[in-house]
Amino acid sequence: MPVTTLAALAGGLLLLFFLRRYFPNRRIFFVFAAVILAAGAFSFFSAEPPPRPAISPEERAHIAAQQQIVAEWYAEHQRLIGDLDHNWQQYHRTLAEFDADDISIETAYERLTELDAAAAEEEARVRKMEPPEALDRVNYDLVAAILSKTRAYAAAQRQAIHLTAAAADPQRLTSDIQEEQSRRLRQVMITESPAGLFTAAELTALRENLILPE
């Protein structure tokens, strides 16, 4: 807290003491007290924060280098997320078309089998991804946390697609009624679908760590 603010608060408390002594009327005292407290609050919240210390050219160059490393990693991660999203959209599209009886169970099974293979490839890709070794420890841990969540999401997505494809296998179906078949596939989808990929907190912290001071 600035020295001037402390001095103002001390002066206000001293003034309150004299007001309480020479103005025994409670109403007058509380009016003056409210004015003094409001003035003190205004002084406290309007005080300018202390300037951020300047950083050296070496520190600035280091942050810029960290920015470049994270930018390259993030671009690769976003490509992976795009492929995961594409597979997931095709998965739901296949189930919707079969539910509407626009495609046969054989076509649905063929598509789901292809998506299962694609999901397995994406899961393998994310398992191979590692945080860049050149990152600072804090940034490294944030990237590692993002990758951990991404791996769990990719594995859950692949599991949902894999089990749905197995349920759509015409050789394993227990009913030849389209409505019952569709109900079975949707049951697997609802039960096995991942909750989502939530990495906003880690990405926000990573972004804040890489901001260059003005």
MARVEXMI-575633 format. One line per field, with one value per residue: x, y, z of N, C-alpha, C in turn; residue in three letters. Coordinates in Angstrom, 2 decimals. Atoms other than C-alpha are relative to their C-alpha. Layout:
REM residues N
n.X c(X; ...)
n.Y c(Y; ...)
n.Z c(Z; ...)
ca.X c(X; ...)
ca.Y c(Y; ...)
ca.Z c(Z; ...)
c.X c(X; ...)
c.Y c(Y; ...)
c.Z c(Z; ...)
r c(ALA; ...)
This chain:
REM residues 214
n.X c(0.85; -0.84; -0.16; 1.01; 1.28; -0.10; 0.08; 1.38; 0.81; -0.33; 0.62; 1.45; 0.30; -0.19; 1.12; 1.16; -0.12; 0.39; 1.42; 0.78; -0.12; 0.60; 1.36; 0.60; 1.24; -0.34; 0.33; -1.05; -1.25; 0.03; -0.08; -1.41; -0.75; 0.27; -0.73; -1.44; -0.25; 0.15; -1.19; -1.12; 0.16; -0.30; -1.45; -0.66; 0.24; -0.45; -1.47; -0.60; -0.85; -1.43; -0.40; -0.67; -1.43; -0.42; -0.75; -1.23; 0.08; -0.14; 1.30; 0.94; -0.34; 0.38; 1.46; 0.30; -0.35; 1.05; 1.18; -0.18; 0.08; 1.39; 0.79; -0.20; 0.68; 1.44; 0.48; 0.10; 1.09; 1.26; 0.26; 0.50; 1.36; 0.85; 0.25; 0.88; 1.34; 0.54; 0.45; 1.16; 1.14; 0.39; 0.61; 1.38; 0.73; 0.34; 1.08; 1.22; 0.52; 0.57; 1.20; 1.03; 0.16; -0.52; -1.03; 0.22; -0.89; -1.27; -0.73; -0.37; -1.10; -1.19; -0.49; -0.49; -1.26; -1.02; -0.23; -0.73; -1.41; -0.50; -0.10; -1.18; -1.17; -0.08; -0.40; -1.44; -0.69; -0.04; -0.85; -1.39; -0.31; -0.59; -0.29; -1.36; -0.96; -0.58; 0.90; -0.19; 0.70; 1.43; 0.64; -0.08; 1.04; 1.31; 0.14; 0.17; 1.37; 0.87; -0.16; 0.60; 1.45; 0.26; -0.15; 1.17; 1.14; -0.15; 0.23; 1.44; 0.68; -0.25; 0.73; 1.41; 0.15; -0.30; 1.11; 1.18; -0.23; 0.23; 1.44; 0.64; -0.41; 1.20; -0.14; 0.17; 1.26; 1.00; 1.31; -0.05; 0.90; -0.84; 0.17; -0.72; -1.43; -0.38; 0.04; -1.18; -1.18; 0.06; -0.28; -1.45; -0.52; 0.29; -0.74; -1.46; -0.53; -0.77; 0.69; -0.50; -1.42; 0.00; -1.38; -0.02; -0.78; -1.43; -0.36; 0.00; -1.21; -1.14; 0.01; -0.41; -1.44; -0.79; 0.23; -1.16; 0.35; -0.11)
n.Y c(-1.19; -1.20; -0.73; -1.06; 0.61; 0.32; -1.26; -0.47; 0.84; -0.36; -1.30; 0.19; 0.61; -1.03; -0.94; 0.67; -0.05; -1.33; -0.20; 0.75; -0.66; -1.34; 0.08; 1.19; 0.38; 1.17; -0.21; -0.85; 0.77; 1.01; -0.69; -0.32; 1.25; 0.54; -0.83; 0.28; 1.34; -0.02; -0.66; 0.94; 1.07; -0.55; -0.18; 1.31; 0.68; -0.81; -0.08; 0.71; 1.12; -0.26; 0.42; 1.29; -0.18; 0.24; 1.24; -0.17; 0.51; 1.46; 0.56; -0.22; 0.96; 1.33; 0.12; 0.09; 1.36; 0.87; -0.22; 0.71; 1.45; 0.33; -0.20; 1.17; 1.14; -0.23; 0.22; 1.45; 0.46; -0.40; 0.90; 1.24; -0.25; -0.09; 1.36; 0.64; -0.58; 0.51; 1.37; -0.01; -0.48; 1.07; 1.03; -0.42; -0.05; 1.38; 0.44; -0.75; 0.49; 1.32; -0.20; -0.47; 1.07; -0.45; 0.96; 1.35; 0.37; 0.38; -1.24; -0.58; 0.81; -0.28; -1.33; 0.03; 0.74; -0.92; -1.02; 0.64; 0.03; -1.38; -0.40; 0.68; -0.74; -1.27; 0.32; 0.28; -1.28; -0.82; 0.69; -0.28; -1.41; -0.32; -1.43; -0.36; 0.02; -1.33; -0.86; -0.16; 1.03; -0.34; 0.16; 1.44; 0.69; -0.36; 0.74; 1.41; 0.16; -0.05; 1.26; 1.07; -0.08; 0.33; 1.46; 0.63; -0.27; 0.79; 1.40; 0.18; -0.13; 1.20; 1.08; -0.15; 0.38; 1.42; 0.80; -0.21; 0.80; 1.40; 0.19; -0.09; 1.14; 0.77; 1.38; 0.09; -0.63; 0.93; -0.35; -0.53; -1.16; -1.19; -0.86; 0.60; -0.12; -1.40; -0.24; 0.64; -0.80; -1.25; 0.33; 0.08; -1.36; -0.78; 0.58; -0.03; -1.27; -0.80; -1.20; -1.15; -0.33; -1.30; -0.44; -1.46; -0.54; 0.16; -0.86; -1.38; -0.17; 0.03; -1.26; -1.08; 0.15; -0.36; -1.41; -0.87; -1.27; -1.18)
n.Z c(0.00; 0.06; -1.26; -0.05; -0.37; -1.43; -0.73; 0.08; -0.89; -1.38; -0.26; -0.10; -1.30; -1.01; 0.11; -0.56; -1.47; -0.46; 0.27; -0.99; -1.30; -0.02; 0.55; -0.61; 0.71; 0.81; 1.41; 0.60; 0.02; 1.07; 1.29; 0.23; 0.14; 1.34; 0.97; -0.12; 0.50; 1.45; 0.56; -0.13; 0.99; 1.32; 0.07; 0.08; 1.28; 1.13; 0.00; 1.13; -0.42; 0.25; 1.35; 0.10; 0.25; 1.38; 0.17; 0.76; 1.38; -0.01; -0.42; 1.10; 1.06; -0.48; 0.12; 1.43; 0.43; -0.55; 0.83; 1.26; -0.27; -0.29; 1.22; 0.87; -0.63; 0.02; 1.36; 0.17; -0.86; 0.61; 1.14; -0.58; -0.49; 1.18; 0.48; -0.98; 0.19; 1.27; -0.23; -0.89; 0.79; 0.91; -0.85; -0.29; 1.27; 0.36; -0.87; 0.33; 1.28; -0.21; -0.79; 0.93; 0.98; 1.29; 0.39; -0.54; -1.10; 0.61; 0.28; -1.29; -0.54; 0.79; -0.37; -1.38; 0.00; 0.52; -1.02; -1.08; 0.41; -0.04; -1.41; -0.55; 0.47; -0.73; -1.36; 0.04; 0.21; -1.22; -0.97; 0.36; -0.23; -1.29; -0.13; 0.44; -1.10; -0.21; -0.75; -1.44; -0.77; -0.16; 1.31; 0.31; -0.76; 0.57; 1.25; -0.38; -0.48; 1.18; 0.73; -0.79; 0.23; 1.40; 0.12; -0.61; 0.88; 1.23; -0.34; -0.24; 1.28; 0.77; -0.64; 0.38; 1.41; 0.12; -0.54; 0.86; 1.21; -0.36; -0.17; 1.31; 0.81; 0.37; -0.44; -1.45; -0.39; -0.54; 0.56; 1.36; 0.05; 0.10; -1.17; -1.13; 0.29; -0.22; -1.45; -0.58; 0.34; -0.75; -1.40; -0.13; 0.16; -1.21; -1.13; 0.17; 0.51; -0.97; -0.46; 0.75; -0.20; -0.66; -0.24; 0.02; -1.12; 0.30; 1.12; -0.48; -0.79; 0.93; 0.74; -0.92; -0.27; 1.18; 0.35; -0.19; -0.64; 0.88)
ca.X c(0.00; 1.47; 2.78; 0.38; -2.59; -1.38; -0.97; -4.48; -5.97; -4.10; -5.29; -8.85; -8.78; -7.39; -10.11; -12.76; -11.44; -11.83; -15.24; -16.46; -15.22; -16.49; -19.65; -21.39; -24.55; -24.51; -26.19; -23.65; -20.80; -21.92; -22.39; -18.84; -17.56; -19.25; -17.73; -14.24; -14.50; -15.74; -12.86; -10.42; -11.84; -11.63; -8.01; -7.16; -8.79; -7.73; -4.08; -1.98; -0.35; 3.44; 5.10; 6.25; 10.00; 11.68; 13.15; 16.57; 17.16; 18.19; 14.92; 12.95; 14.80; 14.13; 10.37; 10.32; 12.08; 9.53; 6.75; 8.16; 8.51; 4.95; 3.58; 5.10; 3.84; 0.38; 0.05; 0.74; -1.67; -4.42; -4.00; -4.50; -7.58; -8.96; -8.59; -10.20; -13.13; -13.51; -13.70; -16.20; -18.43; -18.38; -19.23; -22.34; -23.29; -23.20; -25.39; -27.84; -28.15; -28.70; -31.23; -33.11; -32.90; -30.97; -28.22; -28.22; -26.64; -23.97; -23.03; -23.06; -20.79; -18.38; -18.13; -17.72; -14.98; -13.09; -13.56; -12.30; -9.05; -8.71; -9.38; -6.69; -4.20; -5.07; -4.73; -1.28; -0.29; -1.21; 0.60; 3.79; 3.53; 5.72; 6.23; 9.22; 12.29; 13.41; 10.41; 10.75; 9.56; 6.27; 5.45; 6.57; 4.20; 1.29; 1.91; 2.23; -1.13; -2.77; -1.32; -2.44; -6.03; -5.79; -4.55; -7.42; -9.93; -8.54; -8.57; -12.18; -13.25; -11.61; -13.20; -16.67; -16.19; -14.68; -17.53; -20.16; -18.58; -18.61; -22.28; -23.07; -21.45; -24.24; -22.85; -23.31; -26.67; -29.39; -32.23; -32.96; -35.36; -33.82; -35.29; -33.85; -30.48; -30.38; -31.38; -28.52; -25.94; -27.13; -27.01; -23.34; -22.69; -24.35; -22.60; -19.09; -18.82; -16.11; -17.32; -15.16; -11.68; -11.30; -7.89; -8.88; -7.29; -3.91; -3.93; -4.80; -1.97; 0.44; -0.59; -0.12; 3.35; 4.40; 3.23; 6.11; 5.99; 5.43)
ca.Y c(0.00; 3.47; 5.63; 8.43; 6.09; 4.89; 8.48; 9.34; 6.38; 7.31; 10.89; 9.71; 7.52; 10.42; 12.71; 10.14; 10.11; 13.89; 13.87; 11.21; 13.31; 16.75; 15.61; 13.22; 13.31; 9.86; 11.04; 13.81; 11.47; 8.76; 11.28; 12.52; 8.96; 7.87; 10.80; 10.05; 6.33; 7.01; 9.39; 6.81; 4.08; 6.34; 7.17; 3.46; 2.19; 5.13; 4.83; 3.83; 0.39; 0.37; 0.14; -3.31; -3.68; -3.49; -6.69; -7.07; -7.66; -11.22; -11.89; -10.38; -12.59; -15.63; -14.96; -14.43; -17.78; -19.48; -17.91; -19.43; -22.89; -22.85; -21.50; -24.41; -26.96; -25.38; -25.47; -29.22; -29.75; -27.82; -29.98; -33.04; -31.53; -30.74; -34.39; -35.60; -33.22; -34.38; -38.03; -37.20; -35.26; -38.13; -40.54; -38.56; -38.03; -41.79; -42.49; -39.75; -41.05; -44.60; -43.39; -41.65; -44.88; -43.08; -45.72; -49.46; -51.16; -52.53; -49.00; -47.75; -50.61; -49.93; -46.23; -46.89; -49.42; -46.85; -44.23; -46.70; -47.10; -43.31; -42.79; -45.35; -43.40; -40.11; -41.75; -43.03; -39.54; -37.84; -40.52; -39.73; -35.99; -34.70; -31.20; -29.42; -29.94; -26.31; -24.96; -23.51; -25.83; -23.97; -23.84; -27.45; -28.59; -26.67; -28.24; -31.66; -31.15; -30.22; -33.30; -35.54; -34.32; -34.68; -38.27; -39.17; -37.53; -39.26; -42.63; -42.18; -41.04; -44.02; -46.37; -44.98; -45.38; -48.85; -50.18; -48.62; -50.25; -53.60; -53.12; -52.37; -55.58; -57.31; -60.70; -59.84; -58.07; -59.70; -57.98; -57.21; -54.36; -51.02; -49.08; -51.52; -51.52; -47.72; -47.66; -50.02; -47.88; -44.72; -46.42; -47.20; -43.63; -42.10; -44.46; -44.22; -40.66; -38.54; -35.56; -33.14; -31.68; -28.81; -27.12; -23.45; -22.93; -24.32; -22.42; -19.16; -19.63; -20.48; -17.38; -15.13; -16.56; -15.60; -11.97; -9.55; -6.58; -3.22)
ca.Z c(0.00; -0.90; 1.98; 1.04; 1.37; 4.80; 5.92; 4.72; 6.59; 9.78; 9.49; 8.94; 12.05; 14.10; 12.77; 13.68; 17.25; 17.59; 15.94; 18.35; 21.27; 20.22; 18.40; 20.79; 18.65; 16.98; 13.76; 13.13; 14.02; 11.59; 8.76; 9.17; 9.56; 6.32; 4.43; 5.77; 5.02; 1.49; 0.89; 2.22; 0.00; -3.04; -2.22; -1.83; -5.02; -7.19; -6.21; -9.19; -8.90; -8.70; -12.13; -13.22; -13.12; -16.51; -17.89; -19.40; -23.14; -22.28; -20.46; -23.33; -25.83; -23.65; -23.53; -27.30; -27.79; -25.49; -27.57; -30.76; -29.22; -27.88; -31.18; -33.13; -30.61; -30.50; -34.29; -34.27; -31.38; -33.19; -36.30; -34.12; -32.47; -35.92; -36.97; -33.74; -34.28; -37.89; -36.83; -34.10; -36.49; -39.00; -36.19; -35.19; -38.83; -39.45; -36.43; -37.42; -40.99; -39.79; -37.21; -40.05; -42.07; -44.81; -44.82; -44.20; -41.21; -43.56; -44.67; -41.08; -40.03; -42.89; -42.03; -38.32; -39.01; -41.09; -38.37; -35.78; -37.74; -38.11; -34.39; -33.55; -35.68; -33.94; -30.53; -31.51; -32.71; -29.46; -27.42; -29.32; -28.68; -25.85; -24.43; -26.03; -23.86; -24.31; -22.40; -18.90; -16.15; -15.58; -19.31; -19.74; -17.00; -18.56; -21.97; -20.31; -18.59; -21.91; -23.59; -20.72; -21.13; -24.91; -24.62; -22.29; -24.65; -27.76; -26.00; -24.85; -28.31; -29.95; -27.40; -28.16; -31.92; -31.54; -29.37; -31.63; -34.68; -32.88; -31.99; -35.66; -36.94; -38.92; -37.87; -34.19; -34.22; -32.16; -34.03; -37.66; -36.78; -37.78; -34.84; -32.31; -34.04; -33.99; -30.33; -29.53; -31.36; -29.66; -26.28; -26.83; -28.00; -24.92; -22.51; -23.99; -25.32; -23.62; -21.60; -23.57; -23.81; -21.34; -21.53; -21.31; -17.89; -18.97; -22.26; -20.50; -18.00; -20.82; -22.76; -19.70; -19.07; -22.60; -22.60; -23.08; -20.66; -22.32)
c.X c(0.89; 0.03; -1.06; -1.36; -0.01; -0.15; -1.43; -0.90; 0.27; -0.63; -1.50; -0.40; 0.14; -1.15; -1.27; 0.01; -0.47; -1.47; -0.86; 0.01; -0.78; -1.39; -0.67; -1.29; 0.33; -0.26; 1.08; 1.30; 0.02; 0.02; 1.44; 0.82; -0.19; 0.76; 1.49; 0.33; -0.11; 1.21; 1.21; -0.06; 0.35; 1.50; 0.71; -0.15; 0.45; 1.52; 0.57; 0.88; 1.47; 0.39; 0.71; 1.48; 0.35; 0.80; 1.20; -0.20; 0.11; -1.31; -1.04; 0.24; -0.42; -1.51; -0.40; 0.31; -1.03; -1.29; 0.08; -0.14; -1.45; -0.85; 0.12; -0.70; -1.52; -0.59; -0.17; -1.16; -1.36; -0.34; -0.55; -1.43; -0.97; -0.35; -0.92; -1.44; -0.64; -0.53; -1.28; -1.26; -0.49; -0.68; -1.47; -0.84; -0.44; -1.16; -1.31; -0.62; -0.59; -1.30; -1.16; -0.30; 0.42; 1.10; -0.31; 0.95; 1.36; 0.85; 0.47; 1.19; 1.31; 0.61; 0.60; 1.31; 1.14; 0.33; 0.77; 1.50; 0.61; 0.18; 1.21; 1.28; 0.16; 0.42; 1.50; 0.81; 0.14; 0.86; 1.48; 0.40; 0.54; 0.22; 1.42; 0.95; 0.55; -0.91; 0.46; -0.85; -1.50; -0.74; -0.01; -1.12; -1.39; -0.26; -0.23; -1.42; -1.00; 0.08; -0.62; -1.51; -0.34; 0.11; -1.23; -1.23; 0.06; -0.27; -1.48; -0.79; 0.17; -0.78; -1.49; -0.24; 0.20; -1.17; -1.26; 0.14; -0.26; -1.48; -0.75; 0.36; -1.22; 0.06; -0.28; -1.32; -1.00; -1.40; 0.19; -0.97; 0.85; -0.09; 0.76; 1.51; 0.49; 0.01; 1.24; 1.25; 0.02; 0.25; 1.50; 0.62; -0.18; 0.85; 1.50; 0.58; 0.79; -0.75; 0.42; 1.46; 0.07; 1.43; 0.11; 0.87; 1.49; 0.44; 0.05; 1.26; 1.24; 0.11; 0.49; 1.48; 0.85; -0.23; 1.27; -0.43; 0.18; 1.30)
c.Y c(1.24; 0.71; 1.07; -0.54; -0.35; 1.26; 0.52; -0.80; 0.35; 1.33; -0.12; -0.59; 1.03; 0.99; -0.60; 0.05; 1.36; 0.27; -0.69; 0.70; 1.31; 0.05; -1.25; -0.43; -1.10; 0.25; 0.82; -0.78; -1.00; 0.63; 0.32; -1.27; -0.59; 0.77; -0.34; -1.37; -0.05; 0.65; -0.91; -1.12; 0.48; 0.16; -1.33; -0.61; 0.82; 0.13; -0.84; -1.14; 0.31; -0.51; -1.35; 0.21; -0.34; -1.29; 0.27; -0.49; -1.52; -0.68; 0.15; -1.01; -1.41; -0.22; -0.14; -1.40; -1.00; 0.12; -0.81; -1.51; -0.42; 0.14; -1.20; -1.23; 0.14; -0.24; -1.50; -0.56; 0.34; -0.85; -1.33; 0.16; 0.08; -1.38; -0.76; 0.50; -0.52; -1.43; -0.04; 0.48; -1.09; -1.15; 0.34; 0.08; -1.40; -0.51; 0.71; -0.51; -1.40; 0.10; 0.45; -1.03; 0.44; -0.92; -1.34; -0.26; -0.42; 1.23; 0.66; -0.74; 0.28; 1.35; 0.00; -0.75; 0.87; 1.08; -0.57; -0.04; 1.41; 0.47; -0.65; 0.72; 1.31; -0.25; -0.29; 1.28; 0.78; -0.67; 0.25; 1.44; 0.19; 1.51; 0.30; 0.11; 1.39; 0.93; 0.14; -1.03; 0.29; -0.21; -1.47; -0.75; 0.32; -0.75; -1.48; -0.27; 0.01; -1.31; -1.17; -0.03; -0.41; -1.51; -0.72; 0.18; -0.86; -1.47; -0.28; 0.10; -1.27; -1.19; 0.04; -0.45; -1.50; -0.86; 0.17; -0.80; -1.48; -0.28; 0.02; -1.17; -0.86; -1.45; -0.16; 0.61; -1.04; 0.30; 0.53; 1.17; 1.27; 0.88; -0.55; 0.06; 1.41; 0.33; -0.57; 0.83; 1.30; -0.24; -0.08; 1.40; 0.82; -0.48; 0.26; 1.34; 0.74; 1.27; 1.22; 0.23; 1.43; 0.39; 1.52; 0.57; -0.08; 0.91; 1.47; 0.28; 0.03; 1.32; 1.15; -0.07; 0.54; 1.45; 0.80; 1.29; 1.17; 0.74)
c.Z c(0.00; 1.34; 0.13; 0.41; 1.48; 0.84; 0.02; 0.94; 1.46; 0.38; 0.16; 1.33; 1.13; 0.00; 0.56; 1.53; 0.53; -0.26; 1.04; 1.35; 0.03; -0.63; 0.55; -0.67; -1.00; -1.48; -0.68; -0.12; -1.18; -1.39; -0.34; -0.23; -1.39; -1.06; 0.01; -0.57; -1.52; -0.65; 0.09; -1.01; -1.39; -0.18; -0.20; -1.40; -1.20; -0.06; -1.13; 0.51; -0.30; -1.38; 0.03; -0.29; -1.45; -0.07; -0.90; -1.44; -0.05; 0.40; -1.09; -1.14; 0.41; -0.14; -1.46; -0.54; 0.51; -0.83; -1.29; 0.20; 0.22; -1.26; -0.94; 0.58; -0.11; -1.38; -0.27; 0.82; -0.61; -1.22; 0.51; 0.49; -1.17; -0.55; 0.95; -0.17; -1.28; 0.18; 0.82; -0.74; -0.96; 0.76; 0.26; -1.28; -0.41; 0.85; -0.32; -1.29; 0.16; 0.80; -0.88; -1.09; -1.40; -0.52; 0.65; 1.17; -0.55; -0.30; 1.29; 0.59; -0.75; 0.37; 1.40; 0.11; -0.51; 1.03; 1.19; -0.31; 0.05; 1.44; 0.67; -0.42; 0.77; 1.45; 0.07; -0.18; 1.29; 1.06; -0.29; 0.29; 1.41; 0.08; -0.49; 1.19; 0.32; 0.79; 1.45; 0.73; 0.11; -1.32; -0.42; 0.71; -0.54; -1.30; 0.30; 0.49; -1.16; -0.78; 0.76; -0.20; -1.43; -0.22; 0.55; -0.89; -1.25; 0.27; 0.22; -1.29; -0.84; 0.58; -0.37; -1.44; -0.17; 0.48; -0.84; -1.29; 0.28; 0.15; -1.33; -0.91; -0.34; 0.48; 1.50; 0.48; 0.48; -0.52; -1.41; -0.18; 0.09; 1.25; 1.20; -0.21; 0.27; 1.48; 0.68; -0.27; 0.80; 1.49; 0.25; -0.08; 1.27; 1.17; -0.10; -0.42; 1.08; 0.35; -0.81; 0.31; 0.53; 0.38; 0.06; 1.11; -0.28; -1.14; 0.41; 0.82; -0.88; -0.75; 0.88; 0.29; -1.16; -0.46; 0.30; 0.69; -0.96; 0.28)
r c(MET; PRO; VAL; THR; THR; LEU; ALA; ALA; LEU; ALA; GLY; GLY; LEU; LEU; LEU; LEU; PHE; PHE; LEU; ARG; ARG; TYR; PHE; PRO; ASN; ARG; ARG; ILE; PHE; PHE; VAL; PHE; ALA; ALA; VAL; ILE; LEU; ALA; ALA; GLY; ALA; PHE; SER; PHE; PHE; SER; ALA; GLU; PRO; PRO; PRO; ARG; PRO; ALA; ILE; SER; PRO; GLU; GLU; ARG; ALA; HIS; ILE; ALA; ALA; GLN; GLN; GLN; ILE; VAL; ALA; GLU; TRP; TYR; ALA; GLU; HIS; GLN; ARG; LEU; ILE; GLY; ASP; LEU; ASP; HIS; ASN; TRP; GLN; GLN; TYR; HIS; ARG; THR; LEU; ALA; GLU; PHE; ASP; ALA; ASP; ASP; ILE; SER; ILE; GLU; THR; ALA; TYR; GLU; ARG; LEU; THR; GLU; LEU; ASP; ALA; ALA; ALA; ALA; GLU; GLU; GLU; ALA; ARG; VAL; ARG; LYS; MET; GLU; PRO; PRO; GLU; ALA; LEU; ASP; ARG; VAL; ASN; TYR; ASP; LEU; VAL; ALA; ALA; ILE; LEU; SER; LYS; THR; ARG; ALA; TYR; ALA; ALA; ALA; GLN; ARG; GLN; ALA; ILE; HIS; LEU; THR; ALA; ALA; ALA; ALA; ASP; PRO; GLN; ARG; LEU; THR; SER; ASP; ILE; GLN; GLU; GLU; GLN; SER; ARG; ARG; LEU; ARG; GLN; VAL; MET; ILE; THR; GLU; SER; PRO; ALA; GLY; LEU; PHE; THR; ALA; ALA; GLU; LEU; THR; ALA; LEU; ARG; GLU; ASN; LEU; ILE; LEU; PRO; GLU)
